[in-house]
């Protein structure tokens, strides 16, 4: 059984937190059955804009980056928070963190179930062989601890687009009550797959250009 640690933040998050906590075991079981894969240990955070930024920065391992880099990362996370309902990220421990945006979900309670399913799929994806290490390398790049080549960053974006398509596909299968599923989800999946194909092409072109330059030097 997947180990879950819940971290609700603030009174305003409690209603969303109770709903997420009630839905999580069912969502984990459904996703595991659907994908035939196990959900790794989770830390589940339910918070508003500032709380999410703090949780993401702590999970990223701010001590490794130093105070200046961590402060920039925190600010970026806080600025991006209004744009998402939830996000799932690698941490410096064996756990994967799912962070739910209580400010958004309080206004859109009908989307909580689908969002929980969607993020549990992302947790499975991070737990796949090699993926955690790739995402930690990307995290090091974002914290300016280590540089990631541009071609590899494009490949990572392509993989992320494919993972988004998979998460939307599973969400549509397991939480169909979330809305106008039939047309909307097919369009969302198609859009993400086309985006992934474009990113793969860009990454391949960048890699080829790099090889040509290396051969010429």
Biotite code that builds the C-alpha atoms (Angstrom):
import biotite.structure as struc

atoms = struc.array([
    struc.Atom([0.000, 0.000, 0.000], chain_id="A", res_id=1, res_name="UNK", atom_name="CA", element="C"),
    struc.Atom([1.286, 3.475, -0.878], chain_id="A", res_id=2, res_name="UNK", atom_name="CA", element="C"),
    struc.Atom([2.511, 5.498, 2.089], chain_id="A", res_id=3, res_name="UNK", atom_name="CA", element="C"),
    struc.Atom([0.967, 8.989, 2.156], chain_id="A", res_id=4, res_name="UNK", atom_name="CA", element="C"),
    struc.Atom([1.878, 11.979, 4.316], chain_id="A", res_id=5, res_name="UNK", atom_name="CA", element="C"),
    struc.Atom([-0.653, 14.828, 4.229], chain_id="A", res_id=6, res_name="UNK", atom_name="CA", element="C"),
    struc.Atom([0.432, 18.412, 4.896], chain_id="A", res_id=7, res_name="UNK", atom_name="CA", element="C"),
    struc.Atom([-2.544, 20.807, 4.785], chain_id="A", res_id=8, res_name="UNK", atom_name="CA", element="C"),
    struc.Atom([-1.559, 24.461, 5.197], chain_id="A", res_id=9, res_name="UNK", atom_name="CA", element="C"),
    struc.Atom([-3.907, 27.025, 6.739], chain_id="A", res_id=10, res_name="UNK", atom_name="CA", element="C"),
    struc.Atom([-7.587, 27.008, 7.667], chain_id="A", res_id=11, res_name="UNK", atom_name="CA", element="C"),
    struc.Atom([-8.626, 28.059, 4.162], chain_id="A", res_id=12, res_name="UNK", atom_name="CA", element="C"),
    struc.Atom([-7.181, 24.796, 2.807], chain_id="A", res_id=13, res_name="UNK", atom_name="CA", element="C"),
    struc.Atom([-9.018, 22.457, 5.190], chain_id="A", res_id=14, res_name="UNK", atom_name="CA", element="C"),
    struc.Atom([-12.125, 21.832, 3.076], chain_id="A", res_id=15, res_name="UNK", atom_name="CA", element="C"),
    struc.Atom([-10.040, 21.011, 0.007], chain_id="A", res_id=16, res_name="UNK", atom_name="CA", element="C"),
    struc.Atom([-7.665, 18.956, 2.179], chain_id="A", res_id=17, res_name="UNK", atom_name="CA", element="C"),
    struc.Atom([-10.491, 16.800, 3.552], chain_id="A", res_id=18, res_name="UNK", atom_name="CA", element="C"),
    struc.Atom([-11.789, 16.144, 0.047], chain_id="A", res_id=19, res_name="UNK", atom_name="CA", element="C"),
    struc.Atom([-8.333, 15.300, -1.318], chain_id="A", res_id=20, res_name="UNK", atom_name="CA", element="C"),
    struc.Atom([-7.563, 13.032, 1.648], chain_id="A", res_id=21, res_name="UNK", atom_name="CA", element="C"),
    struc.Atom([-10.857, 11.182, 1.175], chain_id="A", res_id=22, res_name="UNK", atom_name="CA", element="C"),
    struc.Atom([-10.281, 10.697, -2.565], chain_id="A", res_id=23, res_name="UNK", atom_name="CA", element="C"),
    struc.Atom([-6.593, 9.785, -2.531], chain_id="A", res_id=24, res_name="UNK", atom_name="CA", element="C"),
    struc.Atom([-6.770, 6.064, -1.542], chain_id="A", res_id=25, res_name="UNK", atom_name="CA", element="C"),
    struc.Atom([-9.467, 5.384, -4.139], chain_id="A", res_id=26, res_name="UNK", atom_name="CA", element="C"),
    struc.Atom([-7.549, 7.280, -6.831], chain_id="A", res_id=27, res_name="UNK", atom_name="CA", element="C"),
    struc.Atom([-4.316, 5.413, -6.064], chain_id="A", res_id=28, res_name="UNK", atom_name="CA", element="C"),
    struc.Atom([-6.047, 2.034, -6.267], chain_id="A", res_id=29, res_name="UNK", atom_name="CA", element="C"),
    struc.Atom([-7.797, 2.957, -9.530], chain_id="A", res_id=30, res_name="UNK", atom_name="CA", element="C"),
    struc.Atom([-4.621, 4.278, -11.186], chain_id="A", res_id=31, res_name="UNK", atom_name="CA", element="C"),
    struc.Atom([-2.596, 1.243, -10.099], chain_id="A", res_id=32, res_name="UNK", atom_name="CA", element="C"),
    struc.Atom([-5.223, -1.082, -11.576], chain_id="A", res_id=33, res_name="UNK", atom_name="CA", element="C"),
    struc.Atom([-5.458, 0.928, -14.787], chain_id="A", res_id=34, res_name="UNK", atom_name="CA", element="C"),
    struc.Atom([-1.718, 1.248, -15.411], chain_id="A", res_id=35, res_name="UNK", atom_name="CA", element="C"),
    struc.Atom([-0.527, -1.949, -13.740], chain_id="A", res_id=36, res_name="UNK", atom_name="CA", element="C"),
    struc.Atom([2.125, 0.059, -11.873], chain_id="A", res_id=37, res_name="UNK", atom_name="CA", element="C"),
    struc.Atom([2.673, 1.023, -8.239], chain_id="A", res_id=38, res_name="UNK", atom_name="CA", element="C"),
    struc.Atom([2.339, 4.543, -6.860], chain_id="A", res_id=39, res_name="UNK", atom_name="CA", element="C"),
    struc.Atom([5.511, 5.500, -4.918], chain_id="A", res_id=40, res_name="UNK", atom_name="CA", element="C"),
    struc.Atom([5.424, 6.992, -1.382], chain_id="A", res_id=41, res_name="UNK", atom_name="CA", element="C"),
    struc.Atom([3.812, 10.436, -1.453], chain_id="A", res_id=42, res_name="UNK", atom_name="CA", element="C"),
    struc.Atom([3.868, 13.712, 0.404], chain_id="A", res_id=43, res_name="UNK", atom_name="CA", element="C"),
    struc.Atom([0.608, 15.547, -0.301], chain_id="A", res_id=44, res_name="UNK", atom_name="CA", element="C"),
    struc.Atom([0.573, 19.308, 0.266], chain_id="A", res_id=45, res_name="UNK", atom_name="CA", element="C"),
    struc.Atom([-2.609, 21.395, 0.147], chain_id="A", res_id=46, res_name="UNK", atom_name="CA", element="C"),
    struc.Atom([-1.873, 25.117, 0.299], chain_id="A", res_id=47, res_name="UNK", atom_name="CA", element="C"),
    struc.Atom([-2.357, 28.526, -1.252], chain_id="A", res_id=48, res_name="UNK", atom_name="CA", element="C"),
    struc.Atom([0.102, 30.433, -3.395], chain_id="A", res_id=49, res_name="UNK", atom_name="CA", element="C"),
    struc.Atom([2.757, 31.191, -0.766], chain_id="A", res_id=50, res_name="UNK", atom_name="CA", element="C"),
    struc.Atom([2.483, 27.817, 0.955], chain_id="A", res_id=51, res_name="UNK", atom_name="CA", element="C"),
    struc.Atom([2.919, 26.001, -2.357], chain_id="A", res_id=52, res_name="UNK", atom_name="CA", element="C"),
    struc.Atom([6.048, 27.991, -3.201], chain_id="A", res_id=53, res_name="UNK", atom_name="CA", element="C"),
    struc.Atom([7.518, 27.231, 0.210], chain_id="A", res_id=54, res_name="UNK", atom_name="CA", element="C"),
    struc.Atom([6.719, 23.510, -0.043], chain_id="A", res_id=55, res_name="UNK", atom_name="CA", element="C"),
    struc.Atom([8.227, 23.289, -3.533], chain_id="A", res_id=56, res_name="UNK", atom_name="CA", element="C"),
    struc.Atom([11.393, 25.107, -2.454], chain_id="A", res_id=57, res_name="UNK", atom_name="CA", element="C"),
    struc.Atom([11.848, 22.896, 0.608], chain_id="A", res_id=58, res_name="UNK", atom_name="CA", element="C"),
    struc.Atom([11.289, 19.779, -1.509], chain_id="A", res_id=59, res_name="UNK", atom_name="CA", element="C"),
    struc.Atom([13.852, 21.001, -4.044], chain_id="A", res_id=60, res_name="UNK", atom_name="CA", element="C"),
    struc.Atom([16.555, 20.998, -1.384], chain_id="A", res_id=61, res_name="UNK", atom_name="CA", element="C"),
    struc.Atom([17.243, 24.696, -0.928], chain_id="A", res_id=62, res_name="UNK", atom_name="CA", element="C"),
    struc.Atom([20.256, 24.116, 1.333], chain_id="A", res_id=63, res_name="UNK", atom_name="CA", element="C"),
    struc.Atom([22.100, 22.512, -1.578], chain_id="A", res_id=64, res_name="UNK", atom_name="CA", element="C"),
    struc.Atom([21.406, 25.489, -3.827], chain_id="A", res_id=65, res_name="UNK", atom_name="CA", element="C"),
    struc.Atom([22.164, 28.237, -1.347], chain_id="A", res_id=66, res_name="UNK", atom_name="CA", element="C"),
    struc.Atom([19.919, 30.997, -0.099], chain_id="A", res_id=67, res_name="UNK", atom_name="CA", element="C"),
    struc.Atom([20.076, 33.241, -3.191], chain_id="A", res_id=68, res_name="UNK", atom_name="CA", element="C"),
    struc.Atom([19.179, 30.502, -5.691], chain_id="A", res_id=69, res_name="UNK", atom_name="CA", element="C"),
    struc.Atom([16.497, 29.157, -3.359], chain_id="A", res_id=70, res_name="UNK", atom_name="CA", element="C"),
    struc.Atom([14.935, 32.616, -3.037], chain_id="A", res_id=71, res_name="UNK", atom_name="CA", element="C"),
    struc.Atom([14.764, 32.985, -6.831], chain_id="A", res_id=72, res_name="UNK", atom_name="CA", element="C"),
    struc.Atom([13.253, 29.502, -7.130], chain_id="A", res_id=73, res_name="UNK", atom_name="CA", element="C"),
    struc.Atom([10.680, 30.310, -4.420], chain_id="A", res_id=74, res_name="UNK", atom_name="CA", element="C"),
    struc.Atom([9.689, 33.508, -6.231], chain_id="A", res_id=75, res_name="UNK", atom_name="CA", element="C"),
    struc.Atom([9.313, 31.685, -9.563], chain_id="A", res_id=76, res_name="UNK", atom_name="CA", element="C"),
    struc.Atom([7.146, 29.025, -7.897], chain_id="A", res_id=77, res_name="UNK", atom_name="CA", element="C"),
    struc.Atom([4.972, 31.682, -6.271], chain_id="A", res_id=78, res_name="UNK", atom_name="CA", element="C"),
    struc.Atom([4.513, 33.545, -9.558], chain_id="A", res_id=79, res_name="UNK", atom_name="CA", element="C"),
    struc.Atom([3.503, 30.328, -11.355], chain_id="A", res_id=80, res_name="UNK", atom_name="CA", element="C"),
    struc.Atom([1.126, 29.097, -8.635], chain_id="A", res_id=81, res_name="UNK", atom_name="CA", element="C"),
    struc.Atom([-2.051, 30.833, -9.929], chain_id="A", res_id=82, res_name="UNK", atom_name="CA", element="C"),
    struc.Atom([-1.706, 28.958, -13.232], chain_id="A", res_id=83, res_name="UNK", atom_name="CA", element="C"),
    struc.Atom([-2.213, 25.404, -11.956], chain_id="A", res_id=84, res_name="UNK", atom_name="CA", element="C"),
    struc.Atom([-4.635, 23.318, -9.908], chain_id="A", res_id=85, res_name="UNK", atom_name="CA", element="C"),
    struc.Atom([-1.895, 20.967, -8.738], chain_id="A", res_id=86, res_name="UNK", atom_name="CA", element="C"),
    struc.Atom([1.605, 19.830, -9.579], chain_id="A", res_id=87, res_name="UNK", atom_name="CA", element="C"),
    struc.Atom([3.648, 16.711, -8.904], chain_id="A", res_id=88, res_name="UNK", atom_name="CA", element="C"),
    struc.Atom([7.376, 16.895, -8.405], chain_id="A", res_id=89, res_name="UNK", atom_name="CA", element="C"),
    struc.Atom([10.436, 14.910, -7.435], chain_id="A", res_id=90, res_name="UNK", atom_name="CA", element="C"),
    struc.Atom([12.029, 15.658, -4.042], chain_id="A", res_id=91, res_name="UNK", atom_name="CA", element="C"),
    struc.Atom([15.429, 14.993, -2.479], chain_id="A", res_id=92, res_name="UNK", atom_name="CA", element="C"),
    struc.Atom([13.947, 12.068, -0.524], chain_id="A", res_id=93, res_name="UNK", atom_name="CA", element="C"),
    struc.Atom([12.334, 8.811, -1.635], chain_id="A", res_id=94, res_name="UNK", atom_name="CA", element="C"),
    struc.Atom([8.951, 10.558, -1.676], chain_id="A", res_id=95, res_name="UNK", atom_name="CA", element="C"),
    struc.Atom([7.183, 12.280, -4.538], chain_id="A", res_id=96, res_name="UNK", atom_name="CA", element="C"),
    struc.Atom([5.336, 15.470, -3.676], chain_id="A", res_id=97, res_name="UNK", atom_name="CA", element="C"),
    struc.Atom([1.863, 16.279, -4.971], chain_id="A", res_id=98, res_name="UNK", atom_name="CA", element="C"),
    struc.Atom([0.961, 19.900, -4.234], chain_id="A", res_id=99, res_name="UNK", atom_name="CA", element="C"),
    struc.Atom([-2.689, 20.954, -4.571], chain_id="A", res_id=100, res_name="UNK", atom_name="CA", element="C"),
    struc.Atom([-3.555, 24.618, -5.046], chain_id="A", res_id=101, res_name="UNK", atom_name="CA", element="C"),
    struc.Atom([-6.317, 25.196, -2.503], chain_id="A", res_id=102, res_name="UNK", atom_name="CA", element="C"),
    struc.Atom([-6.993, 28.728, -3.779], chain_id="A", res_id=103, res_name="UNK", atom_name="CA", element="C"),
    struc.Atom([-7.903, 27.393, -7.229], chain_id="A", res_id=104, res_name="UNK", atom_name="CA", element="C"),
    struc.Atom([-9.665, 24.210, -6.106], chain_id="A", res_id=105, res_name="UNK", atom_name="CA", element="C"),
    struc.Atom([-11.924, 26.051, -3.628], chain_id="A", res_id=106, res_name="UNK", atom_name="CA", element="C"),
    struc.Atom([-13.359, 27.864, -6.635], chain_id="A", res_id=107, res_name="UNK", atom_name="CA", element="C"),
    struc.Atom([-13.543, 24.715, -8.779], chain_id="A", res_id=108, res_name="UNK", atom_name="CA", element="C"),
    struc.Atom([-14.584, 21.886, -6.428], chain_id="A", res_id=109, res_name="UNK", atom_name="CA", element="C"),
    struc.Atom([-16.035, 19.872, -9.306], chain_id="A", res_id=110, res_name="UNK", atom_name="CA", element="C"),
    struc.Atom([-12.485, 19.376, -10.603], chain_id="A", res_id=111, res_name="UNK", atom_name="CA", element="C"),
    struc.Atom([-10.924, 17.994, -7.411], chain_id="A", res_id=112, res_name="UNK", atom_name="CA", element="C"),
    struc.Atom([-11.531, 14.316, -8.200], chain_id="A", res_id=113, res_name="UNK", atom_name="CA", element="C"),
    struc.Atom([-10.132, 14.540, -11.733], chain_id="A", res_id=114, res_name="UNK", atom_name="CA", element="C"),
    struc.Atom([-7.158, 16.554, -10.478], chain_id="A", res_id=115, res_name="UNK", atom_name="CA", element="C"),
    struc.Atom([-6.323, 13.930, -7.839], chain_id="A", res_id=116, res_name="UNK", atom_name="CA", element="C"),
    struc.Atom([-6.398, 11.161, -10.464], chain_id="A", res_id=117, res_name="UNK", atom_name="CA", element="C"),
    struc.Atom([-4.313, 13.237, -12.879], chain_id="A", res_id=118, res_name="UNK", atom_name="CA", element="C"),
    struc.Atom([-1.584, 13.935, -10.309], chain_id="A", res_id=119, res_name="UNK", atom_name="CA", element="C"),
    struc.Atom([-1.448, 10.326, -9.102], chain_id="A", res_id=120, res_name="UNK", atom_name="CA", element="C"),
    struc.Atom([-0.668, 9.336, -12.703], chain_id="A", res_id=121, res_name="UNK", atom_name="CA", element="C"),
    struc.Atom([2.216, 11.830, -12.661], chain_id="A", res_id=122, res_name="UNK", atom_name="CA", element="C"),
    struc.Atom([3.493, 10.222, -9.444], chain_id="A", res_id=123, res_name="UNK", atom_name="CA", element="C"),
    struc.Atom([3.566, 6.842, -11.201], chain_id="A", res_id=124, res_name="UNK", atom_name="CA", element="C"),
    struc.Atom([5.454, 8.399, -14.115], chain_id="A", res_id=125, res_name="UNK", atom_name="CA", element="C"),
    struc.Atom([8.114, 9.868, -11.819], chain_id="A", res_id=126, res_name="UNK", atom_name="CA", element="C"),
    struc.Atom([8.549, 6.457, -10.208], chain_id="A", res_id=127, res_name="UNK", atom_name="CA", element="C"),
    struc.Atom([9.405, 4.772, -13.511], chain_id="A", res_id=128, res_name="UNK", atom_name="CA", element="C"),
    struc.Atom([13.017, 3.597, -14.012], chain_id="A", res_id=129, res_name="UNK", atom_name="CA", element="C"),
    struc.Atom([15.377, 6.501, -14.666], chain_id="A", res_id=130, res_name="UNK", atom_name="CA", element="C"),
    struc.Atom([12.744, 9.235, -14.571], chain_id="A", res_id=131, res_name="UNK", atom_name="CA", element="C"),
    struc.Atom([13.429, 10.424, -11.028], chain_id="A", res_id=132, res_name="UNK", atom_name="CA", element="C"),
    struc.Atom([17.114, 10.979, -11.835], chain_id="A", res_id=133, res_name="UNK", atom_name="CA", element="C"),
    struc.Atom([16.251, 12.946, -14.980], chain_id="A", res_id=134, res_name="UNK", atom_name="CA", element="C"),
    struc.Atom([13.912, 15.222, -13.045], chain_id="A", res_id=135, res_name="UNK", atom_name="CA", element="C"),
    struc.Atom([16.455, 15.747, -10.273], chain_id="A", res_id=136, res_name="UNK", atom_name="CA", element="C"),
    struc.Atom([18.977, 16.827, -12.932], chain_id="A", res_id=137, res_name="UNK", atom_name="CA", element="C"),
    struc.Atom([16.386, 19.274, -14.261], chain_id="A", res_id=138, res_name="UNK", atom_name="CA", element="C"),
    struc.Atom([15.812, 20.519, -10.720], chain_id="A", res_id=139, res_name="UNK", atom_name="CA", element="C"),
    struc.Atom([19.554, 21.100, -10.309], chain_id="A", res_id=140, res_name="UNK", atom_name="CA", element="C"),
    struc.Atom([19.456, 23.137, -13.519], chain_id="A", res_id=141, res_name="UNK", atom_name="CA", element="C"),
    struc.Atom([16.502, 25.219, -12.313], chain_id="A", res_id=142, res_name="UNK", atom_name="CA", element="C"),
    struc.Atom([18.307, 25.874, -9.025], chain_id="A", res_id=143, res_name="UNK", atom_name="CA", element="C"),
    struc.Atom([21.477, 26.742, -10.963], chain_id="A", res_id=144, res_name="UNK", atom_name="CA", element="C"),
    struc.Atom([23.429, 23.968, -9.267], chain_id="A", res_id=145, res_name="UNK", atom_name="CA", element="C"),
    struc.Atom([24.353, 22.286, -12.559], chain_id="A", res_id=146, res_name="UNK", atom_name="CA", element="C"),
    struc.Atom([23.833, 23.114, -16.233], chain_id="A", res_id=147, res_name="UNK", atom_name="CA", element="C"),
    struc.Atom([21.630, 20.933, -18.431], chain_id="A", res_id=148, res_name="UNK", atom_name="CA", element="C"),
    struc.Atom([22.366, 21.002, -22.203], chain_id="A", res_id=149, res_name="UNK", atom_name="CA", element="C"),
    struc.Atom([19.689, 22.730, -24.308], chain_id="A", res_id=150, res_name="UNK", atom_name="CA", element="C"),
    struc.Atom([19.071, 19.587, -26.364], chain_id="A", res_id=151, res_name="UNK", atom_name="CA", element="C"),
    struc.Atom([18.409, 17.540, -23.237], chain_id="A", res_id=152, res_name="UNK", atom_name="CA", element="C"),
    struc.Atom([16.034, 20.204, -21.915], chain_id="A", res_id=153, res_name="UNK", atom_name="CA", element="C"),
    struc.Atom([14.049, 19.966, -25.155], chain_id="A", res_id=154, res_name="UNK", atom_name="CA", element="C"),
    struc.Atom([13.904, 16.184, -24.811], chain_id="A", res_id=155, res_name="UNK", atom_name="CA", element="C"),
    struc.Atom([12.647, 16.616, -21.232], chain_id="A", res_id=156, res_name="UNK", atom_name="CA", element="C"),
    struc.Atom([9.899, 18.938, -22.458], chain_id="A", res_id=157, res_name="UNK", atom_name="CA", element="C"),
    struc.Atom([8.893, 16.380, -25.086], chain_id="A", res_id=158, res_name="UNK", atom_name="CA", element="C"),
    struc.Atom([8.725, 13.622, -22.472], chain_id="A", res_id=159, res_name="UNK", atom_name="CA", element="C"),
    struc.Atom([6.668, 15.894, -20.219], chain_id="A", res_id=160, res_name="UNK", atom_name="CA", element="C"),
    struc.Atom([4.184, 16.529, -23.038], chain_id="A", res_id=161, res_name="UNK", atom_name="CA", element="C"),
    struc.Atom([3.808, 12.769, -23.594], chain_id="A", res_id=162, res_name="UNK", atom_name="CA", element="C"),
    struc.Atom([3.294, 12.258, -19.850], chain_id="A", res_id=163, res_name="UNK", atom_name="CA", element="C"),
    struc.Atom([0.632, 14.970, -19.810], chain_id="A", res_id=164, res_name="UNK", atom_name="CA", element="C"),
    struc.Atom([-1.197, 13.214, -22.631], chain_id="A", res_id=165, res_name="UNK", atom_name="CA", element="C"),
    struc.Atom([-1.117, 9.948, -20.677], chain_id="A", res_id=166, res_name="UNK", atom_name="CA", element="C"),
    struc.Atom([-2.362, 11.658, -17.504], chain_id="A", res_id=167, res_name="UNK", atom_name="CA", element="C"),
    struc.Atom([-5.286, 13.253, -19.355], chain_id="A", res_id=168, res_name="UNK", atom_name="CA", element="C"),
    struc.Atom([-6.122, 9.928, -20.978], chain_id="A", res_id=169, res_name="UNK", atom_name="CA", element="C"),
    struc.Atom([-6.246, 8.125, -17.608], chain_id="A", res_id=170, res_name="UNK", atom_name="CA", element="C"),
    struc.Atom([-8.139, 11.024, -16.040], chain_id="A", res_id=171, res_name="UNK", atom_name="CA", element="C"),
    struc.Atom([-10.781, 10.760, -18.765], chain_id="A", res_id=172, res_name="UNK", atom_name="CA", element="C"),
    struc.Atom([-11.125, 7.016, -18.151], chain_id="A", res_id=173, res_name="UNK", atom_name="CA", element="C"),
    struc.Atom([-11.281, 7.144, -14.343], chain_id="A", res_id=174, res_name="UNK", atom_name="CA", element="C"),
    struc.Atom([-12.964, 10.495, -13.651], chain_id="A", res_id=175, res_name="UNK", atom_name="CA", element="C"),
    struc.Atom([-15.343, 11.014, -16.591], chain_id="A", res_id=176, res_name="UNK", atom_name="CA", element="C"),
    struc.Atom([-17.702, 13.149, -14.508], chain_id="A", res_id=177, res_name="UNK", atom_name="CA", element="C"),
    struc.Atom([-15.137, 15.976, -14.610], chain_id="A", res_id=178, res_name="UNK", atom_name="CA", element="C"),
    struc.Atom([-16.778, 17.636, -17.562], chain_id="A", res_id=179, res_name="UNK", atom_name="CA", element="C"),
    struc.Atom([-17.314, 17.451, -21.302], chain_id="A", res_id=180, res_name="UNK", atom_name="CA", element="C"),
    struc.Atom([-14.994, 14.499, -21.463], chain_id="A", res_id=181, res_name="UNK", atom_name="CA", element="C"),
    struc.Atom([-15.572, 13.041, -24.908], chain_id="A", res_id=182, res_name="UNK", atom_name="CA", element="C"),
    struc.Atom([-14.567, 15.927, -27.164], chain_id="A", res_id=183, res_name="UNK", atom_name="CA", element="C"),
    struc.Atom([-12.502, 17.965, -24.721], chain_id="A", res_id=184, res_name="UNK", atom_name="CA", element="C"),
    struc.Atom([-10.202, 15.191, -23.502], chain_id="A", res_id=185, res_name="UNK", atom_name="CA", element="C"),
    struc.Atom([-9.593, 13.771, -26.960], chain_id="A", res_id=186, res_name="UNK", atom_name="CA", element="C"),
    struc.Atom([-8.635, 17.264, -28.090], chain_id="A", res_id=187, res_name="UNK", atom_name="CA", element="C"),
    struc.Atom([-6.401, 17.769, -25.025], chain_id="A", res_id=188, res_name="UNK", atom_name="CA", element="C"),
    struc.Atom([-4.598, 14.477, -25.566], chain_id="A", res_id=189, res_name="UNK", atom_name="CA", element="C"),
    struc.Atom([-4.144, 15.144, -29.282], chain_id="A", res_id=190, res_name="UNK", atom_name="CA", element="C"),
    struc.Atom([-2.805, 18.632, -28.568], chain_id="A", res_id=191, res_name="UNK", atom_name="CA", element="C"),
    struc.Atom([-0.241, 17.280, -26.111], chain_id="A", res_id=192, res_name="UNK", atom_name="CA", element="C"),
    struc.Atom([0.884, 14.490, -28.417], chain_id="A", res_id=193, res_name="UNK", atom_name="CA", element="C"),
    struc.Atom([1.349, 16.953, -31.279], chain_id="A", res_id=194, res_name="UNK", atom_name="CA", element="C"),
    struc.Atom([3.262, 19.217, -28.916], chain_id="A", res_id=195, res_name="UNK", atom_name="CA", element="C"),
    struc.Atom([5.450, 16.273, -27.893], chain_id="A", res_id=196, res_name="UNK", atom_name="CA", element="C"),
    struc.Atom([6.165, 15.408, -31.530], chain_id="A", res_id=197, res_name="UNK", atom_name="CA", element="C"),
    struc.Atom([7.205, 18.998, -32.234], chain_id="A", res_id=198, res_name="UNK", atom_name="CA", element="C"),
    struc.Atom([9.481, 19.028, -29.195], chain_id="A", res_id=199, res_name="UNK", atom_name="CA", element="C"),
    struc.Atom([11.069, 15.713, -30.197], chain_id="A", res_id=200, res_name="UNK", atom_name="CA", element="C"),
    struc.Atom([11.784, 17.150, -33.649], chain_id="A", res_id=201, res_name="UNK", atom_name="CA", element="C"),
    struc.Atom([13.336, 20.270, -32.116], chain_id="A", res_id=202, res_name="UNK", atom_name="CA", element="C"),
    struc.Atom([15.464, 18.178, -29.761], chain_id="A", res_id=203, res_name="UNK", atom_name="CA", element="C"),
    struc.Atom([16.653, 15.927, -32.591], chain_id="A", res_id=204, res_name="UNK", atom_name="CA", element="C"),
    struc.Atom([17.521, 18.957, -34.722], chain_id="A", res_id=205, res_name="UNK", atom_name="CA", element="C"),
    struc.Atom([19.437, 20.543, -31.826], chain_id="A", res_id=206, res_name="UNK", atom_name="CA", element="C"),
    struc.Atom([21.337, 17.309, -31.203], chain_id="A", res_id=207, res_name="UNK", atom_name="CA", element="C"),
    struc.Atom([22.157, 16.951, -34.900], chain_id="A", res_id=208, res_name="UNK", atom_name="CA", element="C"),
    struc.Atom([23.374, 20.555, -35.069], chain_id="A", res_id=209, res_name="UNK", atom_name="CA", element="C"),
    struc.Atom([25.559, 19.937, -32.034], chain_id="A", res_id=210, res_name="UNK", atom_name="CA", element="C"),
    struc.Atom([27.089, 16.839, -33.617], chain_id="A", res_id=211, res_name="UNK", atom_name="CA", element="C"),
    struc.Atom([27.800, 18.693, -36.859], chain_id="A", res_id=212, res_name="UNK", atom_name="CA", element="C"),
    struc.Atom([29.499, 21.524, -34.962], chain_id="A", res_id=213, res_name="UNK", atom_name="CA", element="C"),
    struc.Atom([31.517, 19.034, -32.904], chain_id="A", res_id=214, res_name="UNK", atom_name="CA", element="C"),
    struc.Atom([32.644, 17.260, -36.083], chain_id="A", res_id=215, res_name="UNK", atom_name="CA", element="C"),
    struc.Atom([33.667, 20.513, -37.708], chain_id="A", res_id=216, res_name="UNK", atom_name="CA", element="C"),
    struc.Atom([35.772, 21.650, -34.755], chain_id="A", res_id=217, res_name="UNK", atom_name="CA", element="C"),
])
